[in-house]
Amino acid sequence: MLNKLLFYRAVLGLSLIACLAFSLVACSGTSKKSDGVPENKHFLWKISDENSSVWVLGSIHLADSTLYPLDPVIDSAFAHSEELAVELNMNDEEVVKEIGNQSVTKGMLQEGTLREVLPLDLWNTFDSICTDWNVPVVMFEKMRPWLAAMTLSSYAFVHAGLNPEYGLDYVFLDRAATDGKAIVGLETAEEQIDALADTTESDSMGVYYFKTTLREISQIHVIVKNLMHAWKTGDEELLRQTIDEECETESADDKNFKDAYEQRIYLSRNARMAESIAKFLSEDRNVFVVVGVAHLALEKDNVIDALKRRGLRVERF
């Protein structure tokens, strides 16, 4: 059964995984429409106040070539925008450098090894996956469980055929650079990493995250298939069903960890994103915003609903 965390890494932001996946790639037709989903609907919204508007697109951070070409309505919205806003501006060398610094500071063990931190059954499963994928397990030796899980996730998505170069953030970052558009980062590298980093002495939250990653990697191809189909067809229901399918065997502690992660990587960040979009409108800025699609489509406190509550006009295209 699926939990939310692995899916979050592909669609909620956390551009760190895409950054990791770029290094892994260096080393190593549109689907049928779902029933009841109008063909002209995409994960694209126009947010307006009295005298200005902002476009908001839900992104998949790692994707494949079948997403392209994009629908003309998306291309046109971007072409007529003056600025691009993304979660992290990965074209900025200082941002990439800070990701590296934060990863070392918050993602590496000061004492001991990953094998000593993980329960034996998790380590054995992890070691088997690394062997199957021809990934040197030694590279994980000094990583905290949360960073090891992120890195393993990036291998899993690449193994399933996704590539950060086809991620919508990166495509639009390249287009913005070519077109000379200003690029705005909605978050800092530290904020994104803090959403997942467990730097406590016990690493208990990170161990839960690692355990969830291992369980879900066995279903990575199903996750990817549903993710790609949902985005291509604009199918919010499929997106939500994929994310919200729960693991029936989770303990009370696991559920507490899951709720804490949901607050950190979803709810808190959604509020900040909605605030930024509302500020663009108040400043009459013509911005094309690209954030992880689940920030916009999940039922609980998503960005779109937050903007509606502010009295802004919201149209989906």
N, C-alpha and C positions, 0 to 999 in steps of 0.2 A: 504494500500500500504506500502511496506517495505522501510525503510531507511537503511543507512549503519551501524549505530552505534551499534545496538544490535548484528549484525552479527560479527562486529569487535571483540566483546568481546569473541567470541568463537574461532576465527581463526586468529586474528591479533597479538596475544601476550597478553599483559596486563595480565600477570600471576596472578595478584592480584585476579581476579575473580575465578581462580582455587584454590587459597589459601583459599578464602572465602568458596568455594563450599566444600572443604574438611571438614570444620567444620559443614556444613549443613548435609553432608552425615552421619557424626558421630552422629548427632542428629536426625535426622529425620528417518549370511550367506551372504554373499556378494550379493549386489543388481545387477539387470540386467544392462548390459552395455548400455550406451546411444548410439544412432545411430551415426556412424561416428567416434567413439572414439576407437583407436587401443587398443586391450586388454593388450598390454605390456607396456602401458604408465601409469606412476604414477606421483605424484607430487614430483618427485625426479630428481635432476639434478647433473651432474658431471661437475665441473668447473675446467679448467686446464690452466696452462701456459706452458712454455717450458719444465719445469722439475718437476712439482708437480701437484697434483690435490686435490680438496676438494669436498666432497659430501654435497648437500643441500637438505633437506627434508622439505616439507610443512606440518605443524602440525595442528591437531585439539586439542585444549587444554583440552576440555571436550568431551568424546566420550562414546562408549559402547563396549561390548565384540565382536560385529559383525565385528569390524575392524581387528580382529585377527583370525588366525595367519597372520602376515604380509607376503607379497610376498618375496620369497627368495632373489630377487635382493636387497631389502631394508636391510634384515638381513645380507647379505653378505657384503654390503657396510659398514655397521656399524662394523661388525666383523673385517674388514681389516683396520679400522681407529684406530689411536692411541689416539685421543682426542675427546671429545664431547663438542660442543658449543651450548648453549641454551640461550634464552633471559634472564632468571633469573635462577641462580643455587639454586633451592628450597631445595637442600640437605644441603645447607650451613645455619647453625643456625643463623649466623649473618645477612644473607640476610632476613630470615623470621622475625627476630627481627626488622630489619630496616623497613620492610613493616608495621609492627605494629606501630612503632614510627611515620612513615610518615603518616599513616592513621589517627592517633590521631591528629597530628599536622595540617594536611591539610584537614582532612575530618570531623572534629567535629565543631559544632557551639559553638562559645564563648558566645553568648547571644541568647535568644529566643529558639524556637523549630522548627522542620521541618514543623509542621502543620502551624505555623505562617509564614513561608517562602513561602510555596506552595500556589498557587491559590486554592480556595475552591473546584472547580471541580476536580482538580488533586488529592487533598487530599481524596475526597470522593471515587474516583475510586481506589486509592491506598488502602484505608481502606477496601473496598469491597474485593480486591484481597487477602489481608492479612487474612481476615475473612474466605474466601473460602479455603485458603491453611493452615488454622490453624497456622498462623505465628503471634506471638505477636507484634502488631504494636508499642508497647512501646520501643522495642529494637532500633527503628529508630529515637526515639524522638530527640536526640541531633546530628544526622548526617546531614551533608550538603547534598543538593540534589544529587550531583554527587556520593557520597559514598553510599547514600541510593539506587540510581539507580543500582550501581554495585552490592550491596548486594541482591537487589531484582532480578537482572539478574541471579545471581548464584542460587537462589531458583528456578527461572523459568527453567533453564537448567536441574537442578536435577529433578524438577517436570516432565520434558519432557523425563526423562529416561537417561540422560547423567551423567557421573561420572568422576571426575578428575583423579581417579585411572587408567582409561583407556585412558587418554590423552596421546598423543604420547611423549610429553616432559617428563612426569613422568615415562613412561615405559622405555624410553632410559636413564633417570637419574638412575633408579634402575639397569639397565643392566650395565651402566658404573661403578657404585659403585661395583657391583659384579665382574666385569672384571678388576677392578683396573685402569680404564682409567682416565686420567686427565679430569676435567670438567671446562669449561670456561664460564663465564657469559658475554653476549654481552652488557647487560645494567645493570644499578643499580636500586635498588628499587625506589629511588627518581626519576630517569628518567621515569620509567614506570608510577608512580603515577602522576607525573607532566603532562603526556600526557592527563589525564582526569580531574585532580583536578581544580575546580573553587574556588578560595579563595577570590574572590572579595566581597565587602560588599553587593552587590545586589544579588549575586548568580544567575544572569540572565542566564549565560551559563549553569550552573548546572541545573536550572529549565527546560531549553530546553531539556537537556539530559534526565532528569527525565520524561518529557512529552513524548519524543520519546520512552523511555523504556516501559511506560505504553501502548502506542499504539501498540507496536510490540509484547508485551507479549501475546496479544490475538491471535497471529499467530505463537507462538513459535513452535508448533508441525510441521507446514509447513516448517519453517526455519530449524529445526533440520533434518527433512526428506530430504530436498534438500541438506543440508550440507553433511550429511553422504553419500548420493548417489553420489554427485559430487566427494567426496574424493575417494570413493571406485572404481569409474569408471575412475578417472583421467579427469573428464569432466570440463575443464576450462570454457566453455560457460555457463554451468549451474551455476557454481560458480559465474561467473560475473553477470549473469542475476539475481540471487538471491540477490546479494549485490547491484546492480545498480538500482533496481526498486525504483522509487522515489515516494514521497508523493506529490500529485498534489495540496494539499490545504495548503502547507507551505507558510508562510508569507516571506517577504523580510528579516526580522530580523532572522527568523528561518534558511533561506538559508545561511545567513552570519555566523550564529553559526555553521551550518553543515560544511561549508567550513573551518572554523577555526579548528574544531575538526579533519577534514580530514588531514589538514596540520600537526597537532600535533601528531595524533596517527598513521598516515600512512606515508606521504611523508618525513617528517623529519627523522623518524626512519628508513625508507628504505635506505636513503643515508648513515646513520651510519652503518647499517648492511652490505651494499655493501662494504664500506670501510674496515670493519673488515675482511670480507671474502678475499678481495684482499690482505690484510696484511698477512693472513695465508699463501697464496700462495707465497708471496714475501719472507716469512721466511721458505718456504719449509716444512710447517707443515701439517701432515696428519690428517685432522679434518673432523668429521661428524657433520654438522650444522643442527639444528632443530629450525625453526622459524614458526610463524603462516602462514598458506598456502596462505592467501590473500596477504601477503607481496611479494609473488613470482608470483602470478597469475593475479592480477588486471592489467588493461590495462595501467593505468597512472603511469609512473615512478616507476615501481616495481623493486625489487632487481635484478632479472634475467636480465632485460633490462639494468640496470646500469652496470652490470658486462660485458655484451656484448659490451657496449660502451667503456669499458676499453680495448677492444681488446682481451679478454680472450675467450678461446674455451668453448662453452656451449653445453652440450649434455643432452637430456631428456631421462629418462629410464622408 
